Amino acid sequence: MTQRADSRWSVVLLLAVAAFGFATLVSLGVWQVQRLQWKEALIADIDQRIASAPKPLDEIERLARAGGDVDYWPVEIRGQFVHSGESFFLATHGGRSGWYVYTPLQMADRRFVFVNRGFVPYDRKDASTRAEGQVQGETAVQGLARSAPSQKPSSLVPDNDPAAGVFHWKDLGAMAKSADLPADAEVLPFFVDANAAPNPGGLPVGGVTIVRLPNSHLQYAVTWFGLALALTGVVGVWLWGRRKAG
């Protein structure tokens, strides 16, 4: 009698564990479905932003200063590049290693905005090797606004080297100091990624904004729901075997 009771409690315990596992797997699947819906809405929002008309610069600035999301809003700015203040980010483009060139642009009202002018190969970092692209005088830049991070995104990201003008994360304050801008310079609190309009001499290569967002949530959801179904099948087969044996 005792042995039969122990066996019954073992079955109850196993079913309880299986039920908990099933509920957990289903919950993870539902969460991934919710993440899928969120990601699809985010992608649609980004696509809509990119396709929209340029926003007024002052509107982008107000949004950025209020801590809002300015990423991917089209914007147009005019001013003169301060090429002596270039900053460089290690990057790859078209299978080649090199740099993204961030250059401060001074507008007519004396304010500055840092522009990601695009990619140059690793051995073209020195401005003298791409002199044609160092456009002079007033120029118009169309591109996408990008938020400036408030802190280093991860401890795994290497430290910046402002003295060499080499950055691994976009520390706007350090970039402004590295560019040797006037002490009272007002720098707008966001970046602009220039579009793909060609520069003289072909460098930098603009239009390097990466807007592809990973979206594997459907596969993850199918995996979790599949595991829940498999668990149900295993427990069902086990119970059927016990019944036949009994």
DRENPA-3360 file (N, C-alpha, C; in nm, 2 decimals, always signed):
BEGIN
1 = MTQRADSR = +0.08/-0.12/+0.00/+0.00/+0.00/+0.00/+0.09/+0.13/+0.00 ~ +0.19/+0.12/+0.09/+0.28/+0.24/+0.09/+0.35/+0.26/-0.04 ~ +0.39/+0.15/-0.10/+0.47/+0.16/-0.22/+0.38/+0.22/-0.33 ~ +0.25/+0.18/-0.33/+0.16/+0.23/-0.43/+0.13/+0.38/-0.41 ~ +0.12/+0.42/-0.29/+0.10/+0.56/-0.25/+0.22/+0.65/-0.29 ~ +0.34/+0.59/-0.27/+0.46/+0.67/-0.31/+0.47/+0.68/-0.46 ~ +0.43/+0.58/-0.53/+0.43/+0.58/-0.67/+0.33/+0.69/-0.72 ~ +0.21/+0.69/-0.66/+0.11/+0.79/-0.70/+0.16/+0.93/-0.67;
9 = WSVVLLLA = +0.23/+0.96/-0.56/+0.28/+1.09/-0.53/+0.39/+1.13/-0.63 ~ +0.47/+1.03/-0.67/+0.57/+1.05/-0.77/+0.51/+1.10/-0.90 ~ +0.40/+1.04/-0.94/+0.34/+1.08/-1.06/+0.28/+1.22/-1.05 ~ +0.22/+1.25/-0.94/+0.16/+1.38/-0.91/+0.28/+1.49/-0.92 ~ +0.39/+1.46/-0.86/+0.50/+1.55/-0.86/+0.56/+1.57/-1.00 ~ +0.57/+1.46/-1.07/+0.62/+1.47/-1.21/+0.52/+1.55/-1.29 ~ +0.39/+1.53/-1.28/+0.29/+1.61/-1.36/+0.30/+1.76/-1.32 ~ +0.32/+1.78/-1.19/+0.33/+1.92/-1.15/+0.45/+1.99/-1.21;
17 = VAAFGFAT = +0.56/+1.92/-1.21/+0.68/+1.98/-1.27/+0.66/+2.00/-1.42 ~ +0.59/+1.90/-1.49/+0.57/+1.91/-1.63/+0.47/+2.03/-1.66 ~ +0.37/+2.05/-1.57/+0.28/+2.16/-1.59/+0.35/+2.29/-1.58 ~ +0.44/+2.30/-1.48/+0.51/+2.42/-1.46/+0.60/+2.45/-1.58 ~ +0.67/+2.34/-1.63/+0.75/+2.36/-1.75/+0.67/+2.40/-1.87 ~ +0.55/+2.34/-1.89/+0.46/+2.37/-2.00/+0.42/+2.52/-1.99 ~ +0.38/+2.56/-1.87/+0.33/+2.70/-1.86/+0.45/+2.80/-1.88 ~ +0.57/+2.76/-1.84/+0.68/+2.85/-1.86/+0.71/+2.86/-2.01;
25 = LVSLGVWQ = +0.71/+2.75/-2.08/+0.74/+2.75/-2.23/+0.64/+2.83/-2.30 ~ +0.51/+2.81/-2.27/+0.40/+2.89/-2.34/+0.42/+3.03/-2.31 ~ +0.45/+3.07/-2.18/+0.47/+3.21/-2.15/+0.58/+3.27/-2.23 ~ +0.69/+3.20/-2.25/+0.80/+3.25/-2.33/+0.76/+3.27/-2.47 ~ +0.68/+3.17/-2.52/+0.63/+3.19/-2.66/+0.54/+3.31/-2.67 ~ +0.45/+3.33/-2.58/+0.36/+3.45/-2.58/+0.44/+3.58/-2.58 ~ +0.54/+3.58/-2.49/+0.63/+3.70/-2.48/+0.70/+3.73/-2.61 ~ +0.74/+3.62/-2.68/+0.81/+3.64/-2.81/+0.71/+3.70/-2.92;
33 = VQRLQWKE = +0.58/+3.65/-2.91/+0.48/+3.71/-3.00/+0.46/+3.85/-2.97 ~ +0.46/+3.89/-2.84/+0.44/+4.03/-2.81/+0.56/+4.11/-2.85 ~ +0.68/+4.05/-2.84/+0.80/+4.12/-2.89/+0.80/+4.13/-3.04 ~ +0.75/+4.03/-3.11/+0.73/+4.04/-3.25/+0.65/+4.16/-3.30 ~ +0.53/+4.17/-3.23/+0.44/+4.28/-3.26/+0.51/+4.42/-3.23 ~ +0.58/+4.43/-3.12/+0.65/+4.55/-3.09/+0.76/+4.58/-3.19 ~ +0.84/+4.48/-3.23/+0.95/+4.50/-3.33/+0.89/+4.54/-3.47 ~ +0.78/+4.48/-3.51/+0.72/+4.51/-3.64/+0.67/+4.65/-3.64;
41 = ALIADIDQ = +0.61/+4.70/-3.53/+0.56/+4.84/-3.51/+0.68/+4.93/-3.52 ~ +0.79/+4.90/-3.45/+0.91/+4.98/-3.45/+0.97/+4.99/-3.59 ~ +0.98/+4.88/-3.66/+1.03/+4.89/-3.80/+0.94/+4.97/-3.89 ~ +0.81/+4.96/-3.87/+0.72/+5.04/-3.95/+0.73/+5.19/-3.92 ~ +0.75/+5.22/-3.80/+0.77/+5.36/-3.75/+0.90/+5.42/-3.81 ~ +1.01/+5.34/-3.81/+1.14/+5.38/-3.87/+1.12/+5.41/-4.02 ~ +1.06/+5.31/-4.09/+1.04/+5.33/-4.23/+0.95/+5.45/-4.26 ~ +0.85/+5.48/-4.18/+0.77/+5.60/-4.20/+0.85/+5.72/-4.18;
49 = RIASAPKP = +0.94/+5.72/-4.08/+1.02/+5.84/-4.05/+1.11/+5.87/-4.17 ~ +1.18/+5.76/-4.21/+1.28/+5.78/-4.32/+1.22/+5.84/-4.45 ~ +1.09/+5.79/-4.47/+1.02/+5.84/-4.59/+0.96/+5.97/-4.58 ~ +0.96/+6.03/-4.46/+0.89/+6.16/-4.44/+0.98/+6.28/-4.49 ~ +0.91/+6.39/-4.50/+0.98/+6.52/-4.54/+1.08/+6.56/-4.42 ~ +1.19/+6.63/-4.45/+1.28/+6.67/-4.35/+1.21/+6.76/-4.24 ~ +1.24/+6.73/-4.12/+1.19/+6.80/-4.00/+1.27/+6.93/-3.98 ~ +1.20/+7.04/-3.94/+1.28/+7.16/-3.90/+1.39/+7.13/-3.80;
57 = LDEIERLA = +1.50/+7.19/-3.82/+1.61/+7.16/-3.73/+1.58/+7.20/-3.58 ~ +1.51/+7.31/-3.56/+1.47/+7.35/-3.42/+1.38/+7.25/-3.36 ~ +1.30/+7.18/-3.44/+1.21/+7.08/-3.38/+1.29/+6.96/-3.34 ~ +1.38/+6.92/-3.42/+1.47/+6.81/-3.38/+1.55/+6.84/-3.25 ~ +1.60/+6.96/-3.25/+1.68/+7.01/-3.13/+1.59/+7.00/-3.00 ~ +1.47/+7.06/-3.01/+1.38/+7.06/-2.89/+1.35/+6.92/-2.85 ~ +1.33/+6.83/-2.94/+1.30/+6.69/-2.90/+1.42/+6.62/-2.84 ~ +1.54/+6.65/-2.89/+1.66/+6.59/-2.84/+1.69/+6.64/-2.70;
65 = RAGGDVDY = +1.67/+6.77/-2.68/+1.70/+6.83/-2.55/+1.60/+6.78/-2.44 ~ +1.48/+6.74/-2.49/+1.38/+6.69/-2.39/+1.40/+6.54/-2.37 ~ +1.51/+6.48/-2.43/+1.53/+6.34/-2.41/+1.45/+6.25/-2.50 ~ +1.39/+6.31/-2.60/+1.31/+6.23/-2.69/+1.39/+6.16/-2.79 ~ +1.32/+6.08/-2.87/+1.38/+5.99/-2.97/+1.38/+6.07/-3.10 ~ +1.50/+6.10/-3.15/+1.52/+6.17/-3.28/+1.57/+6.08/-3.39 ~ +1.60/+5.96/-3.36/+1.66/+5.87/-3.45/+1.58/+5.86/-3.58 ~ +1.65/+5.87/-3.69/+1.60/+5.85/-3.83/+1.51/+5.95/-3.88;
73 = WPVEIRGQ = +1.49/+6.07/-3.81/+1.41/+6.17/-3.87/+1.50/+6.24/-3.98 ~ +1.45/+6.26/-4.10/+1.52/+6.33/-4.20/+1.54/+6.48/-4.16 ~ +1.65/+6.54/-4.19/+1.68/+6.68/-4.16/+1.78/+6.73/-4.26 ~ +1.77/+6.86/-4.28/+1.86/+6.93/-4.37/+1.93/+7.05/-4.30 ~ +2.06/+7.06/-4.31/+2.13/+7.16/-4.25/+2.23/+7.23/-4.35 ~ +2.26/+7.35/-4.32/+2.35/+7.43/-4.40/+2.46/+7.49/-4.31 ~ +2.58/+7.49/-4.37/+2.69/+7.55/-4.29/+2.83/+7.52/-4.36 ~ +2.93/+7.54/-4.28/+3.07/+7.51/-4.33/+3.13/+7.41/-4.24;
81 = FVHSGESF = +3.19/+7.31/-4.30/+3.26/+7.20/-4.23/+3.39/+7.26/-4.17 ~ +3.41/+7.21/-4.05/+3.54/+7.24/-3.98/+3.62/+7.11/-3.99 ~ +3.69/+7.10/-4.10/+3.76/+6.97/-4.13/+3.87/+6.94/-4.03 ~ +3.93/+7.04/-3.97/+4.03/+7.02/-3.87/+3.98/+6.95/-3.74 ~ +3.85/+6.94/-3.73/+3.79/+6.88/-3.61/+3.74/+6.74/-3.63 ~ +3.78/+6.67/-3.74/+3.73/+6.54/-3.77/+3.76/+6.44/-3.65 ~ +3.66/+6.36/-3.63/+3.67/+6.24/-3.54/+3.64/+6.12/-3.62 ~ +3.70/+6.00/-3.57/+3.70/+5.88/-3.65/+3.65/+5.76/-3.57;
89 = FLATHGGR = +3.56/+5.68/-3.63/+3.51/+5.56/-3.57/+3.55/+5.44/-3.66 ~ +3.61/+5.34/-3.59/+3.64/+5.22/-3.67/+3.51/+5.16/-3.72 ~ +3.51/+5.12/-3.85/+3.39/+5.07/-3.91/+3.42/+4.98/-4.03 ~ +3.32/+4.91/-4.08/+3.33/+4.83/-4.20/+3.22/+4.88/-4.29 ~ +3.25/+4.87/-4.42/+3.15/+4.91/-4.52/+3.18/+4.84/-4.65 ~ +3.09/+4.77/-4.71/+3.11/+4.70/-4.83/+3.22/+4.60/-4.82 ~ +3.24/+4.54/-4.71/+3.34/+4.44/-4.69/+3.48/+4.49/-4.66 ~ +3.49/+4.62/-4.65/+3.62/+4.68/-4.62/+3.62/+4.74/-4.48;
97 = SGWYVYTP = +3.74/+4.74/-4.42/+3.76/+4.81/-4.29/+3.80/+4.95/-4.31 ~ +3.77/+5.03/-4.22/+3.80/+5.17/-4.23/+3.74/+5.26/-4.12 ~ +3.70/+5.38/-4.16/+3.65/+5.47/-4.06/+3.52/+5.54/-4.10 ~ +3.44/+5.58/-4.01/+3.34/+5.68/-4.03/+3.40/+5.81/-3.99 ~ +3.38/+5.91/-4.07/+3.43/+6.04/-4.05/+3.32/+6.13/-4.00 ~ +3.34/+6.18/-3.87/+3.25/+6.27/-3.81/+3.31/+6.41/-3.81 ~ +3.24/+6.51/-3.87/+3.30/+6.64/-3.89/+3.20/+6.74/-3.83 ~ +3.25/+6.84/-3.75/+3.16/+6.94/-3.70/+3.13/+7.04/-3.82;
105 = LQMADRRF = +3.00/+7.08/-3.83/+2.96/+7.17/-3.93/+2.91/+7.30/-3.85 ~ +2.96/+7.41/-3.89/+2.92/+7.53/-3.82/+2.82/+7.60/-3.91 ~ +2.70/+7.63/-3.85/+2.59/+7.69/-3.92/+2.60/+7.84/-3.91 ~ +2.51/+7.91/-3.98/+2.52/+8.06/-3.99/+2.50/+8.12/-3.85 ~ +2.42/+8.05/-3.76/+2.40/+8.11/-3.63/+2.51/+8.08/-3.53 ~ +2.62/+8.02/-3.58/+2.75/+7.99/-3.51/+2.74/+7.86/-3.43 ~ +2.62/+7.80/-3.43/+2.61/+7.67/-3.36/+2.67/+7.56/-3.45 ~ +2.71/+7.45/-3.38/+2.77/+7.33/-3.45/+2.69/+7.21/-3.44;
113 = VFVNRGFV = +2.70/+7.12/-3.54/+2.64/+6.99/-3.54/+2.74/+6.89/-3.60 ~ +2.76/+6.78/-3.53/+2.85/+6.68/-3.58/+2.78/+6.59/-3.69 ~ +2.85/+6.59/-3.81/+2.79/+6.51/-3.92/+2.88/+6.39/-3.95 ~ +2.81/+6.28/-3.96/+2.88/+6.15/-4.00/+2.88/+6.16/-4.15 ~ +2.99/+6.21/-4.21/+3.00/+6.23/-4.36/+3.01/+6.09/-4.43 ~ +3.04/+5.99/-4.36/+3.05/+5.86/-4.43/+3.18/+5.78/-4.40 ~ +3.20/+5.69/-4.49/+3.31/+5.59/-4.47/+3.43/+5.63/-4.56 ~ +3.55/+5.61/-4.50/+3.67/+5.61/-4.58/+3.75/+5.49/-4.55;
121 = PYDRKDAS = +3.83/+5.43/-4.64/+3.91/+5.31/-4.61/+4.01/+5.34/-4.51 ~ +4.06/+5.23/-4.45/+4.15/+5.24/-4.34/+4.28/+5.33/-4.37 ~ +4.33/+5.32/-4.49/+4.45/+5.39/-4.52/+4.42/+5.53/-4.58 ~ +4.29/+5.57/-4.57/+4.26/+5.71/-4.62/+4.21/+5.80/-4.50 ~ +4.25/+5.76/-4.38/+4.21/+5.84/-4.26/+4.27/+5.98/-4.27 ~ +4.40/+5.99/-4.31/+4.46/+6.12/-4.32/+4.39/+6.20/-4.43 ~ +4.35/+6.32/-4.39/+4.27/+6.41/-4.48/+4.35/+6.44/-4.61 ~ +4.48/+6.44/-4.60/+4.56/+6.48/-4.72/+4.55/+6.37/-4.83;
129 = TRAEGQVQ = +4.50/+6.25/-4.80/+4.48/+6.15/-4.90/+4.35/+6.15/-4.97 ~ +4.26/+6.25/-4.93/+4.13/+6.26/-4.98/+4.09/+6.41/-4.98 ~ +4.19/+6.49/-5.03/+4.17/+6.64/-5.02/+4.05/+6.69/-5.10 ~ +4.02/+6.62/-5.21/+3.90/+6.66/-5.29/+3.77/+6.66/-5.21 ~ +3.76/+6.57/-5.12/+3.64/+6.56/-5.04/+3.63/+6.66/-4.93 ~ +3.73/+6.73/-4.90/+3.72/+6.83/-4.79/+3.66/+6.96/-4.85 ~ +3.53/+6.95/-4.87/+3.46/+7.06/-4.93/+3.47/+7.19/-4.85 ~ +3.49/+7.30/-4.92/+3.50/+7.43/-4.85/+3.38/+7.52/-4.88;
137 = GETAVQGL = +3.36/+7.62/-4.79/+3.25/+7.71/-4.81/+3.12/+7.65/-4.76 ~ +3.01/+7.73/-4.78/+2.88/+7.68/-4.73/+2.83/+7.56/-4.81 ~ +2.78/+7.47/-4.75/+2.73/+7.35/-4.81/+2.60/+7.30/-4.74 ~ +2.52/+7.23/-4.82/+2.39/+7.18/-4.76/+2.41/+7.03/-4.74 ~ +2.36/+6.98/-4.63/+2.37/+6.84/-4.59/+2.23/+6.79/-4.56 ~ +2.19/+6.69/-4.63/+2.07/+6.62/-4.60/+2.11/+6.48/-4.54 ~ +2.03/+6.44/-4.44/+2.06/+6.31/-4.38/+1.96/+6.28/-4.27 ~ +2.00/+6.19/-4.19/+1.91/+6.14/-4.08/+1.97/+6.18/-3.94;
145 = ARSAPSQK = +1.88/+6.23/-3.86/+1.92/+6.26/-3.72/+1.95/+6.13/-3.64 ~ +2.05/+6.14/-3.56/+2.08/+6.02/-3.47/+2.10/+6.07/-3.33 ~ +2.04/+6.00/-3.24/+2.06/+6.04/-3.09/+2.20/+6.03/-3.05 ~ +2.24/+6.11/-2.95/+2.37/+6.10/-2.89/+2.36/+6.03/-2.76 ~ +2.43/+5.92/-2.74/+2.42/+5.84/-2.62/+2.47/+5.92/-2.50 ~ +2.41/+5.89/-2.39/+2.44/+5.97/-2.27/+2.56/+5.90/-2.19 ~ +2.59/+5.77/-2.22/+2.69/+5.70/-2.16/+2.74/+5.59/-2.25 ~ +2.86/+5.53/-2.20/+2.92/+5.42/-2.28/+2.82/+5.30/-2.28;
153 = PSSLVPDN = +2.79/+5.25/-2.40/+2.68/+5.15/-2.40/+2.71/+5.02/-2.33 ~ +2.84/+4.98/-2.32/+2.88/+4.86/-2.25/+3.02/+4.86/-2.21 ~ +3.05/+4.78/-2.10/+3.19/+4.78/-2.06/+3.28/+4.70/-2.16 ~ +3.22/+4.63/-2.25/+3.29/+4.56/-2.35/+3.34/+4.65/-2.46 ~ +3.28/+4.77/-2.47/+3.32/+4.87/-2.57/+3.46/+4.93/-2.53 ~ +3.56/+4.93/-2.62/+3.69/+4.99/-2.58/+3.67/+5.14/-2.54 ~ +3.76/+5.19/-2.47/+3.76/+5.33/-2.43/+3.80/+5.42/-2.55 ~ +3.74/+5.54/-2.56/+3.78/+5.63/-2.67/+3.92/+5.68/-2.65;
161 = DPAAGVFH = +3.97/+5.73/-2.76/+4.11/+5.79/-2.75/+4.09/+5.93/-2.81 ~ +4.04/+6.03/-2.74/+4.01/+6.16/-2.79/+4.14/+6.23/-2.84 ~ +4.25/+6.21/-2.78/+4.38/+6.27/-2.82/+4.41/+6.24/-2.96 ~ +4.38/+6.12/-3.01/+4.40/+6.07/-3.14/+4.28/+6.09/-3.23 ~ +4.17/+6.14/-3.17/+4.05/+6.16/-3.25/+3.98/+6.03/-3.29 ~ +4.01/+5.92/-3.22/+3.95/+5.79/-3.25/+3.85/+5.75/-3.14 ~ +3.73/+5.72/-3.18/+3.62/+5.69/-3.09/+3.56/+5.55/-3.12 ~ +3.52/+5.49/-3.01/+3.45/+5.36/-3.02/+3.30/+5.37/-2.98;
169 = WKDLGAMA = +3.27/+5.48/-2.91/+3.13/+5.52/-2.89/+3.12/+5.67/-2.90 ~ +3.00/+5.72/-2.93/+2.98/+5.86/-2.97/+2.96/+5.95/-2.85 ~ +3.07/+5.97/-2.78/+3.07/+6.07/-2.67/+3.08/+6.21/-2.72 ~ +2.96/+6.27/-2.73/+2.96/+6.40/-2.80/+3.04/+6.51/-2.73 ~ +3.04/+6.51/-2.60/+3.12/+6.61/-2.53/+3.27/+6.59/-2.56 ~ +3.32/+6.47/-2.55/+3.46/+6.44/-2.58/+3.49/+6.47/-2.73 ~ +3.40/+6.45/-2.82/+3.43/+6.48/-2.96/+3.44/+6.63/-2.98 ~ +3.36/+6.71/-2.91/+3.37/+6.85/-2.92/+3.50/+6.90/-2.87;
177 = KSADLPAD = +3.55/+6.84/-2.76/+3.68/+6.89/-2.70/+3.79/+6.84/-2.80 ~ +3.78/+6.72/-2.85/+3.88/+6.67/-2.94/+3.89/+6.76/-3.07 ~ +3.77/+6.81/-3.11/+3.77/+6.90/-3.23/+3.83/+7.03/-3.21 ~ +3.86/+7.07/-3.08/+3.92/+7.20/-3.05/+3.82/+7.31/-3.09 ~ +3.69/+7.29/-3.07/+3.60/+7.40/-3.09/+3.61/+7.51/-2.99 ~ +3.56/+7.63/-3.02/+3.57/+7.74/-2.92/+3.51/+7.70/-2.79 ~ +3.56/+7.75/-2.68/+3.52/+7.71/-2.55/+3.37/+7.74/-2.53 ~ +3.32/+7.84/-2.59/+3.17/+7.88/-2.58/+3.09/+7.82/-2.69;
185 = AEVLPFFV = +3.14/+7.73/-2.77/+3.07/+7.67/-2.88/+2.94/+7.60/-2.83 ~ +2.83/+7.62/-2.90/+2.71/+7.55/-2.87/+2.70/+7.43/-2.97 ~ +2.70/+7.31/-2.92/+2.69/+7.19/-3.01/+2.55/+7.13/-2.99 ~ +2.48/+7.11/-3.10/+2.35/+7.05/-3.09/+2.36/+6.91/-3.04 ~ +2.26/+6.87/-2.96/+2.27/+6.74/-2.88/+2.23/+6.62/-2.96 ~ +2.27/+6.61/-3.09/+2.24/+6.49/-3.17/+2.34/+6.50/-3.29 ~ +2.34/+6.39/-3.36/+2.43/+6.38/-3.48/+2.34/+6.38/-3.61 ~ +2.41/+6.40/-3.72/+2.34/+6.38/-3.85/+2.42/+6.29/-3.94;
193 = DANAAPNP = +2.36/+6.18/-3.98/+2.42/+6.09/-4.08/+2.39/+6.14/-4.22 ~ +2.49/+6.19/-4.29/+2.47/+6.24/-4.43/+2.42/+6.13/-4.52 ~ +2.34/+6.17/-4.62/+2.29/+6.07/-4.71/+2.39/+6.03/-4.81 ~ +2.35/+5.96/-4.91/+2.45/+5.90/-5.01/+2.49/+6.00/-5.12 ~ +2.45/+6.12/-5.11/+2.50/+6.22/-5.22/+2.65/+6.21/-5.23 ~ +2.70/+6.19/-5.35/+2.85/+6.17/-5.36/+2.93/+6.30/-5.32 ~ +3.04/+6.28/-5.25/+3.13/+6.38/-5.22/+3.24/+6.40/-5.34 ~ +3.29/+6.51/-5.36/+3.40/+6.53/-5.46/+3.51/+6.43/-5.43;
201 = GGLPVGGV = +3.56/+6.36/-5.53/+3.66/+6.26/-5.52/+3.61/+6.12/-5.47 ~ +3.48/+6.12/-5.44/+3.42/+5.99/-5.39/+3.44/+5.96/-5.25 ~ +3.51/+6.04/-5.17/+3.52/+6.01/-5.03/+3.49/+6.14/-4.95 ~ +3.43/+6.12/-4.83/+3.38/+5.99/-4.77/+3.26/+5.94/-4.85 ~ +3.23/+5.81/-4.83/+3.11/+5.75/-4.89/+2.99/+5.77/-4.80 ~ +2.89/+5.85/-4.83/+2.78/+5.87/-4.74/+2.68/+5.77/-4.75 ~ +2.57/+5.79/-4.67/+2.46/+5.70/-4.67/+2.49/+5.57/-4.60 ~ +2.56/+5.58/-4.49/+2.61/+5.45/-4.42/+2.52/+5.42/-4.30;
209 = TIVRLPNS = +2.41/+5.49/-4.28/+2.32/+5.46/-4.17/+2.27/+5.32/-4.18 ~ +2.28/+5.24/-4.07/+2.23/+5.10/-4.07/+2.09/+5.11/-4.00 ~ +1.99/+5.07/-4.08/+1.86/+5.07/-4.03/+1.79/+4.93/-4.02 ~ +1.87/+4.83/-4.05/+1.82/+4.70/-4.04/+1.82/+4.65/-3.90 ~ +1.70/+4.61/-3.85/+1.68/+4.57/-3.71/+1.66/+4.42/-3.71 ~ +1.73/+4.34/-3.63/+1.71/+4.20/-3.62/+1.57/+4.17/-3.58 ~ +1.51/+4.07/-3.64/+1.37/+4.04/-3.60/+1.35/+3.89/-3.62 ~ +1.40/+3.82/-3.51/+1.39/+3.67/-3.51/+1.28/+3.62/-3.41;
217 = HLQYAVTW = +1.19/+3.71/-3.37/+1.10/+3.68/-3.26/+1.00/+3.57/-3.31 ~ +0.97/+3.56/-3.43/+0.87/+3.46/-3.48/+0.94/+3.32/-3.46 ~ +1.07/+3.31/-3.50/+1.14/+3.18/-3.49/+1.15/+3.14/-3.34 ~ +1.18/+3.24/-3.26/+1.18/+3.21/-3.11/+1.05/+3.16/-3.06 ~ +0.94/+3.23/-3.10/+0.81/+3.19/-3.06/+0.77/+3.05/-3.10 ~ +0.80/+3.02/-3.22/+0.78/+2.88/-3.27/+0.86/+2.78/-3.19 ~ +0.98/+2.82/-3.16/+1.07/+2.73/-3.08/+1.01/+2.70/-2.95 ~ +0.96/+2.80/-2.88/+0.91/+2.78/-2.74/+0.78/+2.70/-2.75;
225 = FGLALALT = +0.69/+2.74/-2.84/+0.56/+2.67/-2.85/+0.59/+2.52/-2.89 ~ +0.69/+2.50/-2.98/+0.72/+2.37/-3.02/+0.77/+2.28/-2.90 ~ +0.86/+2.34/-2.82/+0.90/+2.27/-2.70/+0.79/+2.24/-2.60 ~ +0.70/+2.33/-2.59/+0.58/+2.30/-2.50/+0.50/+2.19/-2.56 ~ +0.48/+2.18/-2.69/+0.41/+2.07/-2.75/+0.49/+1.94/-2.74 ~ +0.62/+1.95/-2.75/+0.70/+1.82/-2.74/+0.69/+1.77/-2.59 ~ +0.70/+1.86/-2.50/+0.68/+1.82/-2.36/+0.55/+1.76/-2.33 ~ +0.44/+1.81/-2.39/+0.31/+1.75/-2.37/+0.31/+1.61/-2.43;
233 = GVVGVWLW = +0.37/+1.59/-2.55/+0.38/+1.46/-2.61/+0.45/+1.36/-2.53 ~ +0.57/+1.40/-2.47/+0.65/+1.31/-2.39/+0.57/+1.27/-2.27 ~ +0.51/+1.36/-2.20/+0.43/+1.33/-2.08/+0.32/+1.24/-2.12 ~ +0.25/+1.27/-2.23/+0.14/+1.18/-2.27/+0.18/+1.04/-2.30 ~ +0.29/+1.02/-2.37/+0.34/+0.89/-2.40/+0.38/+0.82/-2.27 ~ +0.44/+0.89/-2.18/+0.48/+0.83/-2.05/+0.36/+0.78/-1.97 ~ +0.25/+0.86/-1.97/+0.13/+0.83/-1.90/+0.06/+0.71/-1.96 ~ +0.06/+0.71/-2.10/+0.00/+0.59/-2.17/+0.07/+0.46/-2.14;
241 = GRRKAG = +0.21/+0.47/-2.13/+0.28/+0.36/-2.10/+0.26/+0.30/-1.96 ~ +0.24/+0.39/-1.87/+0.21/+0.35/-1.73/+0.07/+0.29/-1.72 ~ -0.02/+0.34/-1.80/-0.16/+0.29/-1.80/-0.16/+0.15/-1.85 ~ -0.09/+0.12/-1.96/-0.08/-0.01/-2.02/-0.01/-0.11/-1.93 ~ +0.09/-0.06/-1.86/+0.17/-0.15/-1.77/+0.09/-0.18/-1.65 ~ +0.00/-0.09/-1.61/-0.08/-0.11/-1.49/-0.20/-0.20/-1.52;
% end
